[in-house]
Amino acid sequence: MERASYQRFPTVKIRDLKNDYAKFELRDTDASIANALRRVMISEVPTIAIDLVEIEANTSVLNDEFIAHRLGLIPLTSDRAMSMRLSRDCDACDGDGECEFCSVELHLSVKCVGEQHLEVTSDDLIPSDHNVVPVGYSGPGDSEPKRGIVIVKLNRGQELKLRAIARKGIGKDHAKWSPAATVTFMYEPAIYINENMMDSLTLEEKQGFVDSSPTKVFEIDDKTQQVKIVDPEAYAYDDEVIKKAEAMGKPGLVEIYAKEDSFIFTVETTGALKASQLVLNAIDVLKQKLDSVRVSDDTAEADEQFGDLGAHMRGEDVPTW
């Protein structure tokens, strides 16, 4: 049986790239792939987060569970997450999740001895691996003002001492493992103005057309008095300018449609991963998923063609009647 082959070669164009922000174009592919990439970035790319907290002393105003929850939501740098093992799959510690291959240990010990209240922040955590630290970490004893995430405030005589275990996970299991603050994509709009119709409008009518768009997509050129497109991506697919053109008796004045194979992505991270690394890791995860689907499809096709012979070739037991 022959398969129909339809192969596309998506391209990516980077528009803006920072440590925690990326904007890029994804072209020559389908909405299904674009949405799969978005969902993988949110819920399938692994990071490292605190998953177990053992509290030795806590005389703060917050109870143990509250502090453990706050610790879990502190983003940790997760560059080595892809190479780490999931605790449930780690054979080095038999799934206990407390070995160097699947976890990182962090300690915190703070006591307020002054008259003023003391802020305990993520900078007070001491990790066993310097590659896995809270985002923006400066460390205890640093001369600069603390920039860490506040965990709790202590008054005179109050103390917090604990041990935390950070493990690898994915956002689908818990939001604390999601590396993405937000991931959005939109169809790239294509906008065409009928110049002959536009020239037949008065300046007042042109201004009314421009003002009908809730977002600034069009403007009138001061020199030529022509309507021009200034920001096509600001168009919100609300059809307001199309309705305005029809109300003026000029249907077809502007044509707007979404390019079905071109998407504009905006990615913001929690800081656990750089935006560029998040996108690359998501592509790797998506590729692994597609490869597993292809293997499953090949297996199903072999069974369909060869019946029990395909199962025998894979070493599976086949019932005999």
N, C-alpha and C positions, 0 to 999 in steps of 0.2 A: 504494500500500500504506500503510495507516494504522498508526501506532505506538501501542502502549499506553503511556500516560504515567502514571508513578508518581513524583511529586515530593515530597520531604520537606524540611523546613526545620529543620536541627539548631540547637540552642541551646547556649550555653556559659555556665556560671556559675563565676566565680572564687571559690575558697575561701580560698586563701592565695597571696600573691605577694611574692617577694623578688627580689633581683638574680639569684641563681643557683638559685632554687627556685620552683616553681609547683605548685599543686594545684587542679584544676578539674573540673567535671562537664561531660560531653558527653552531651546528651540528644537523643532523637528522631532517631536514626540507626542504622545497622547495625554489626555487629561488623567487617565488611569495611572500612568507612570508618575506624573507630577504629583498627584494626590498620594500615591504610595510613598514617594520620597518625603513628602511633608509629614505623613503619619509616622514614618520610620524615624525621622529626626526628633519627633516629640516623644515617642514611646518605645523605641527599639534600640537606640544607640546607648550602650552601657556607660555608666559613670560609677563613681565611688561615693557612698554616703554612709553616715553613722547609722548602724543597724542594731547595735546592742550597747546598752549603758549600764554599768555597775556603779552605783552610788555608794561611796563609803561614808560620807558625811554631808548633810544638807540641813543647815539651819536658816536658810533663806525663806522669803515669804512665799516662794513657789514650791509646789509639791514635786516629788521625784518624777512623776509621769509627765508633768508640764515641761520640766527641764529636758527630759529625754526627747520629747517631741520637738522642742526648739533646736536641740543639737542635731537631730536627724535632718532638719531642713536647711542647715548650713551647707552651702555648696563647697565641695572640696575639689581641688585641681585633680583632673582625672585623665591625664595624658596616658597613663599606663593601664587604664581600665580594659582596653581591648586585649591586652596580653595577660591579664589576670584571669583566674578561674572563678567560676561561680562557686559559692561555698557548698552548694548541694552536690556539685560534680567534682569536688576536690578529693582526690584519693590520698593526698599527703596527710590530711588530718581527719580522714574518714567522714567528711561532711560536717565536722564541728564548726568550721568557718573561723578558725583562729590560728592560722599558720601564715607564713610569709607569702605563700602563693595565692591566697584568696582573701587576705585581710590586712588591715593596717591598724595598729593600736595607737590611741591618743590618750593622754593623761591631762587632768586639770586639777590644780590644787591652789585655791585662793582663799585668803582670810582678810577681813577688813579690820585693821587695827587703829585707824584714824577716826577722827570725829566726823569727817565728811563721808557720805555714802560712796561706795566703790562699785564701778561698773565692771562686771565680768563679761568679757567679749571673746570672740573666736580667736583673738590674738593670744589669749591665755592658754589655749590648747597646745600641748607639746606632742607632736606626732613622732612615731618611731621611724617613719620614712619621710625624708625631706622633700620627696617628689609628690607627696600627697598631703597638702596643707589647705587650710581654709582660704578661700578666694580673698586676695588682698592682704595676705598674712604678713605681719611684721615681726611677730614673735614676742615672747615675754622678755622684758629687759631692754627693749628697743628704746632709744632716746626720743624718737619722734612720737607725736601724739597718736594714740590708738585709732585705727580706722576700721577695726573689726566689727562684726555683728554682735549687738548686745544680747547676752544670754539671760542675765539677771542682775539686779542691783543689790548689793549687800550693805547693811548698816553695821555700825561698830559691834565687833564680837561675832558677827555671822560668818559662816564658812561654807565653802563648797569644794568637795573633793570627790573625784570620780575617775573611772576608767571607761573608755569608749572603744568599741570595735567598729571600724568602717569596712564595708564589704561592697563588692560589685553587684550591680543590679540594673534593671531597666525601668523606664517610666511606666510601662504597662503594669508592673507589679506595685509600684508606689510612686507618687508624684515627686518624692525627694530624689529619685534617681533620674528624673528628666533633665537633660542638659539644656533644653530650650525654654526660654522665657516666652517667646512667641515665634511662630512660623506661619507665614501667610503667602499665598500666591494668587495672582489674578491673570485672566486672559489679557494678552496685549491687544489693545483696541486699534482698529484701523479706521481712520476718519477721512472722508473725502468731501470736499465742498464743490458744489456745482457753481463754477465761477460765473457762467452766463446768467444764471438766476440771481446770484448774489449781486451782480452789477446792476440788476434791474431794481434793487431795493433802494429806498432813500436812506440817508445817514441815520435818521431816527429809527427806521425799521431794522437797520443793521445793529444799532445799539440795543434795541429790544431783543433781538435774537441772541446777542452776546450775553445780555443780562439774564436770559431765561435759564442759563446753565447754573445750577447751584454751586458748582466748582468752576474755577477759572480755567476753562479749556480753550476759549477763544478770546481774542481782543481785536480792537480796530487799530490798524497802523496809522500813526499820526500824520505821516507824509502822504501815503497813497489812499487813505480812507478805505482800505480793503480789510475785510475780515480775515484774520489769519489764525492758525492753530498754534497755541503757545505751549500747551501741556496736554498731549493726548491721553496720558496715563492718569490724569486727574478725572477723566470721565468715569462716572459711577454707574453707567448702564441704567440710567433712570428715564431715558427717552424724553426728557423735558425739552431739549432743543428740537427734536423731531416733531413733538406736539406743537411747539411754537411755530415751526415752519408750516405745518398743516393749517394752523389757525390763521396764518397770514395768506393762505391760499397758494403756498409754494411747496407742495409735497415733492420730495426729491431734492430739496435745497441742500441737504446734507445727508450723507450715507455713512452709517456707523455699524460696524460689526466686529465681533471678537475673532481674532485669529485662533483657530482651534488647535494649532500645533505650536503655539508660542506663549510662554508664561513668564511672568515677572515675580521672582521670589524675594521676600524680605525675611531675614533670619536674625533673631536676637537671642543671645545665650545667657545663661545664669552666671557664666564665668567659669564653670567647671571645665568646659572645653572652649578653645578658640572657635570662632564662627567658621573659619576655613576647615578646621579639623572636624567639626560637627558635620559639615556637608560631606567631606571625604569619607568619614566613618559611616554615615548614612548610606552612601553609595555602596560601600563594601558590604554592609548588612543586607541591603536590598539585592545585591548581586548574589549573595549566599542563598537568600530565599528563592530567587528565581532559578538558581542552579538546582536547588532541592526539588522545585516543582518540575523542572525538566527531567530530572532523574526519575521522579515518580511517574511522569507521563511516559517515559521510555519503558519503564517496568510494566505499566499497564498495557502498553501496546504490544510488548513481547508476550505477555500472558494471553492477549487476545489472539495473536497469531499462532503461538505455539502451545497454548494451553498449559498442561502440567509440566511440559518439558522446560518452560521458562523458570518455573518454580524449582524444579530439580537442579537446574544449572546454578541457581542462587543458593542451593543447599537447604532449601526449605522442605519440610515434611509435607507430603501430598497424601491425602487419605485414599485408601484403596477400597473398592467395593466388591 
